[in-house]
């Protein structure tokens, strides 16, 4: 099932389920339960919003061996996690704004796990019970500030630095999916989720031992090699097999 969150022309926001390219609008939400409204609409008739509004986005660094190698760091023995604020989250086709404080802002295409219900100290054999589904994610990073600061909060926390979407796919096996990043139609990253150091379910268990995860929280599972800079006017796309494409334009602060 593909779950979307949409903004309708009447100003209302609601969830929907995509079937055959058509959205069936839903009452309620995917965490407490949804009920069809018996109203259908075309994708072209609505604005897609971030599919969830997380209380937190948990990022994972260096979760692909080839990415660790390209940045000159060792593959970690346990997950390296960080937080991106909810204010960084944007949806499909919303612009990524380049902050004036940074001279290099990079794309990082990633698979994102969406948490289904509150959880703490999750065991691996039960981890699947706490997953609503998966979507595309772009861990936008001010690379120069990351290196300058020695920690990642500022570099990864700017507004618009967490594009998420275009929808949540609930019935997909995340263990071996093709993941690609394109900039202006040119392929920049290409890998498979099977090359992760720690699987999505292992990451959920690890993070849940640190902090309570809430419905709609997002775990971004790390990026493969091929990271690179963005500039004003670029269009960046994150494509994941079986999920879809998350597309965002890039603008400078102050641009309309």
C-alpha positions as CSV (number, residue, x, y, z in Angstrom):
1,X,0.0,0.0,0.0
2,X,1.2,3.5,-0.8
3,X,0.2,6.1,1.8
4,X,0.3,9.8,0.9
5,X,-0.5,13.0,2.8
6,X,-2.0,15.7,0.6
7,X,-3.2,19.3,0.5
8,X,-6.5,19.7,-1.3
9,X,-7.7,22.7,-3.2
10,X,-10.2,23.5,-0.4
11,X,-7.4,24.0,2.0
12,X,-7.8,20.7,3.8
13,X,-5.0,18.2,4.5
14,X,-5.6,14.5,4.7
15,X,-4.1,11.1,4.1
16,X,-4.8,9.0,1.1
17,X,-4.1,5.7,-0.4
18,X,-2.8,5.4,-4.0
19,X,-4.3,2.7,-6.2
20,X,-3.8,2.6,-9.9
21,X,-2.5,6.1,-10.0
22,X,-5.6,7.5,-8.2
23,X,-5.7,8.7,-4.6
24,X,-8.5,7.5,-2.4
25,X,-8.8,10.0,0.4
26,X,-9.0,8.7,4.0
27,X,-10.4,9.8,7.3
28,X,-8.0,9.5,10.2
29,X,-4.4,8.6,10.0
30,X,-2.3,5.5,9.4
31,X,-1.3,5.3,13.1
32,X,-4.7,5.2,14.7
33,X,-6.6,3.9,11.7
34,X,-7.9,5.1,8.4
35,X,-11.4,4.9,6.8
36,X,-12.0,5.6,3.1
37,X,-14.0,8.7,2.5
38,X,-15.2,7.3,-0.9
39,X,-13.6,10.3,-2.6
40,X,-11.0,9.8,-5.3
41,X,-8.7,12.3,-6.9
42,X,-5.9,12.4,-9.4
43,X,-2.4,13.0,-8.3
44,X,-2.3,16.1,-10.5
45,X,-5.2,17.6,-8.5
46,X,-3.4,17.7,-5.1
47,X,-0.2,18.9,-3.6
48,X,1.8,16.1,-2.0
49,X,3.0,17.0,1.5
50,X,5.6,15.2,3.6
51,X,3.9,11.9,4.2
52,X,4.4,12.2,8.0
53,X,5.2,15.0,10.5
54,X,7.9,13.3,12.7
55,X,8.7,14.4,16.2
56,X,12.3,13.7,15.2
57,X,14.4,12.5,12.3
58,X,17.2,10.2,13.3
59,X,20.0,10.1,10.8
60,X,22.6,7.4,10.5
61,X,26.2,8.2,9.4
62,X,28.6,5.9,7.5
63,X,26.2,3.0,7.0
64,X,27.6,2.1,3.6
65,X,31.2,0.9,3.5
66,X,31.9,2.7,0.2
67,X,30.7,6.0,1.6
68,X,32.9,5.6,4.7
69,X,35.8,5.0,2.4
70,X,35.1,8.0,0.2
71,X,35.1,10.4,3.2
72,X,38.2,8.7,4.7
73,X,36.6,7.3,7.8
74,X,36.5,3.8,9.3
75,X,33.3,1.7,9.1
76,X,31.7,2.0,12.5
77,X,31.4,-1.0,14.8
78,X,28.0,0.3,15.9
79,X,25.6,2.8,14.3
80,X,26.6,6.5,14.4
81,X,23.4,8.5,14.9
82,X,22.4,12.1,14.9
83,X,19.2,14.2,14.9
84,X,17.6,16.5,12.3
85,X,14.9,18.8,13.6
86,X,11.3,18.4,12.4
87,X,11.6,22.0,11.0
88,X,14.0,20.6,8.4
89,X,11.3,18.3,6.8
90,X,9.9,19.2,3.4
91,X,7.8,17.3,0.9
92,X,8.1,16.5,-2.8
93,X,8.8,19.4,-5.2
94,X,9.4,21.8,-2.3
95,X,12.7,23.7,-2.7
96,X,15.9,23.0,-0.8
97,X,17.3,26.4,0.2
98,X,21.0,26.9,0.3
99,X,22.0,28.8,3.4
100,X,24.4,31.8,3.0
101,X,26.6,30.4,5.9
102,X,27.7,27.4,3.7
103,X,29.7,27.3,0.5
104,X,29.1,23.6,-0.1
105,X,25.7,21.8,0.4
106,X,25.6,18.1,-0.6
107,X,22.8,15.7,-1.5
108,X,22.7,12.3,0.3
109,X,20.1,9.9,-1.1
110,X,18.7,7.5,1.5
111,X,16.0,5.0,2.4
112,X,13.9,6.2,5.3
113,X,12.0,4.0,7.8
114,X,8.8,5.4,9.2
115,X,7.9,4.3,12.7
116,X,4.3,2.9,13.2
117,X,3.8,3.1,17.0
118,X,5.6,4.1,20.2
119,X,8.5,1.8,21.0
120,X,11.4,1.5,23.3
121,X,14.1,-1.3,23.7
122,X,12.9,-3.2,20.7
123,X,14.2,-6.7,20.1
124,X,15.2,-7.6,16.6
125,X,12.7,-10.4,16.2
126,X,9.9,-7.9,17.0
127,X,11.2,-4.9,15.1
128,X,9.0,-5.4,12.1
129,X,5.9,-4.8,14.2
130,X,7.0,-1.2,14.7
131,X,7.5,-0.3,11.0
132,X,4.8,1.5,9.1
133,X,6.8,1.5,5.9
134,X,9.6,3.1,3.9
135,X,10.1,6.2,1.7
136,X,12.8,8.2,0.0
137,X,14.9,10.7,2.0
138,X,17.6,13.3,1.2
139,X,20.0,14.0,4.1
140,X,21.0,17.4,2.8
141,X,24.2,18.4,4.4
142,X,26.3,21.6,4.6
143,X,29.6,19.7,4.1
144,X,31.9,22.6,4.9
145,X,30.1,23.3,8.2
146,X,30.1,19.7,9.1
147,X,33.9,19.6,8.8
148,X,34.3,23.0,10.5
149,X,32.1,22.3,13.5
150,X,33.3,18.7,14.3
151,X,29.7,17.7,15.0
152,X,26.7,17.6,12.7
153,X,23.8,19.5,14.2
154,X,24.2,22.8,12.3
155,X,25.3,21.1,9.0
156,X,22.3,18.9,8.8
157,X,19.7,20.9,10.7
158,X,18.9,23.9,8.4
159,X,15.3,24.4,7.3
160,X,14.5,22.3,4.1
161,X,17.4,19.9,4.8
162,X,15.2,16.8,5.2
163,X,13.2,16.2,2.0
164,X,10.9,13.2,2.6
165,X,8.5,11.3,0.4
166,X,6.8,11.1,-2.0
167,X,4.8,8.5,-0.1
168,X,5.1,5.6,2.3
169,X,5.2,2.1,1.0
170,X,4.0,-0.4,3.6
171,X,4.4,-3.7,1.9
172,X,8.0,-3.8,0.8
173,X,11.1,-5.7,1.8
174,X,13.9,-3.1,2.3
175,X,16.8,-5.6,2.3
176,X,17.9,-5.3,-1.3
177,X,16.5,-2.3,-3.2
178,X,18.2,-0.2,-5.8
179,X,18.8,3.3,-4.6
180,X,19.9,6.2,-6.9
181,X,20.4,9.9,-6.8
182,X,20.2,12.1,-9.9
183,X,21.0,15.8,-10.3
184,X,19.6,17.4,-13.3
185,X,19.0,14.0,-14.8
186,X,22.6,12.8,-14.3
187,X,23.2,9.8,-12.2
188,X,25.4,10.6,-9.1
189,X,24.7,7.7,-6.7
190,X,23.8,4.1,-7.4
191,X,23.9,1.3,-4.9
192,X,21.7,-1.3,-3.2
193,X,20.3,-1.3,0.3
194,X,21.9,-4.8,0.7
195,X,25.2,-3.0,1.1
196,X,24.2,-1.3,4.3
197,X,26.4,-2.1,7.3
198,X,23.4,-2.2,9.6
199,X,19.9,-3.1,8.3
200,X,16.9,-0.8,8.8
201,X,15.5,-3.2,11.5
202,X,18.9,-3.3,13.3
203,X,18.9,0.5,13.2
204,X,15.4,0.7,14.7
205,X,16.4,-1.6,17.6
206,X,19.6,0.4,18.2
207,X,17.9,3.8,18.2
208,X,15.0,2.5,20.4
209,X,17.6,1.7,23.1
210,X,18.6,5.3,23.2
211,X,15.3,7.1,22.8
212,X,11.6,6.4,22.7
213,X,10.4,6.4,19.1
214,X,7.0,7.8,18.3
215,X,4.5,7.2,15.5
216,X,5.7,9.0,12.4
217,X,9.3,9.3,13.5
218,X,11.8,8.8,10.7
219,X,15.1,6.8,10.7
220,X,17.2,7.8,7.7
221,X,19.4,4.7,7.1
222,X,22.5,6.3,5.6
223,X,23.8,7.1,2.1
224,X,26.0,5.2,-0.3
225,X,29.1,6.7,-2.1
226,X,28.8,9.4,-4.7
227,X,27.9,12.4,-2.5
228,X,28.4,15.8,-4.1
229,X,27.5,19.4,-4.1
230,X,24.3,21.2,-5.1
231,X,23.9,24.6,-6.6
232,X,21.0,27.0,-7.3
233,X,18.9,25.8,-10.1
234,X,19.6,22.1,-9.7
235,X,16.9,19.5,-9.4
236,X,17.8,16.5,-7.2
237,X,16.0,13.2,-7.4
238,X,16.2,10.3,-5.0
239,X,14.9,7.1,-6.6
240,X,14.4,3.8,-4.7
241,X,13.2,0.6,-6.4
242,X,9.6,-0.3,-5.4
243,X,9.0,3.1,-3.8
244,X,9.3,5.9,-6.3
245,X,11.1,9.2,-6.8
246,X,11.5,12.2,-4.4
247,X,12.2,15.3,-6.5
248,X,13.2,18.7,-5.1
249,X,14.5,21.9,-6.8
250,X,17.4,23.8,-5.2
251,X,17.3,27.6,-4.6
252,X,19.3,30.2,-2.7
253,X,17.9,31.8,0.4
254,X,15.8,34.8,-0.5
255,X,14.7,33.3,-3.9
256,X,11.0,33.3,-4.6
